[in-house]
């Protein structure tokens, strides 16, 4: 059985070291990791130029960035449980598929941590009139360090 780090590597994820920026991208408090919002490179508004499929890819990209920040802070993706995601979608007022967009992040976490165990998480997917710098999607997450680490 593969570890989460091995699954991520098999999916082609890379974990480059990043220099600290203005804000901490992943902060530990007790046995929890809280990530800052990680944004997509894709810009635009869902339902007004961007499709749900494009938003799904943008959310998955955010999840990759979150995992990179988590890996840098924890040293691996092993002995981690996904607790909660908040997915923010830059969307037109009448857009209603926010949940399908944020599935892009959830599905990646399910692939790496398992859908019925450590990857099974609570989630909110909400629409915003705008997001910083016009990005399409922003995602933040909370992870728990399992007690056997």
Secondary structure, DSSP 8 states (H G I E B T S, - for coil): ---HHHHHHHTT---------SS-SEEEETTEEEE--EE-S-BS-BTTTB-HHHHHHHHHHHHHHHHHHHHHHHSSSTTEEEEEEEEEEEB-TT---HHHHHHHHHHHHHHHHIIIIIT--EEEEEEES--GGGBSEEEEEEEEE-TT-
